Amino acid sequence: MKRTTVPPKRVVKRVRTTIPRNRSGIYLIRSTVNGKVYVGSAMNFIVRKRLHFNQLKNKKHHSIHLQNHYNKYGKDDLIFGILEFCDIEDLVKREKYYFSILLHEFNVCPVPGSCLGMKRSDAFKKKMHDIVIGRKATDETKAKISAAKKGQPGTRKGQTVSEESKQKMSIAKQKMTDETKRKMSESAKIKITTEENENKRIAALRAVLKGRAVTLITRNKISKAHKGRKATEKAKANLKKAWVSRRINHTRKPLSEESKNKMRIAALNRNPISEETRSKMSEVQKGRIPWNKGLTKETDERVKKYSESLIKFNSKS
């Protein structure tokens, strides 16, 4: 059926201007000047009519088209009429029907019961931004959201990003201004988790990954991703600290016989180191001072612990 500004004859016959009490259904607000229509649904016609005209009078109506028309022609030009009585459960369904046969030019939402496709003004966006910014959810609210989402798949689970989308995202990031980058940096600093939360996250991650074997394809991907990446001085210091701690305190988990056999077989099958690689390794080591140079187990506690741990390890082997 072709949509028209003027309601079809069978619809006009059903339009009534007398409003009964405590009835629900579909209504329209129609201009006598140009025939433009606003279509809506109401659980109570009297309450809805009063709400519409009070908002128009105070210049606070959500429909900018209807508000502008009211400002120009006044209240007397608009007629509030009832199209149909229906149950509350059928309001959206019947409203969609009238949306399909009438040109609802005063409505700002193209879909009944939804703001999908509605264009907001810059002033409205700024107003909503000012309301939301700085608002923080309480722990109780966070717990409720978490409980509601438990067991539900992620919104992007199973989705893959096309090469075209990746290219667009890359270009968008390159166009970021220095001001935007600074804001993002400051926002990330604020969101740094506490040590307790970080430990919980790591523990949960370890529990998930425990016993999971990494495939050769995944290893190659990880290796490719890390190639050319340089560790920061802080990361280097942390790695060195962890390595020294493991070597001195011998905190590494003891290897099983199966693991030892696998390592032996891997060592036997390993390709011999080329002369080129040997020369590179030699160049890297030149000028480096060993951490234990000039230290003895009598003068340094670390050397003493390291020596004792080696003796203990060799005796077990």
Secondary structure, DSSP 8 states (H G I E B T S, - for coil): ---BSS--HHHHHH-B----TT--EEEEEEETTT--EEEEEESSHHHHHHHHHHHHHTT--S-HHHHHHHHHH-GGGEEEEEEEE--GGGHHHHHHHHHHHB--TT-S-SBTTB-TT----HHHHHHHHHHHTT----HHHHHHHHHHHTT---TTTT----HHHHHHHHHHHHT--HHHHHHHHHHHHHT---HHHHHHHHHHHHHHHTT----HHHHHHHHHHHTT----HHHHHHHHHHHHHHHHH--S----HHHHHHHHHHHHHS----HHHHHHHHHHHTT---TTTT--TTT-HHHHHHHHHHHHHHHH-
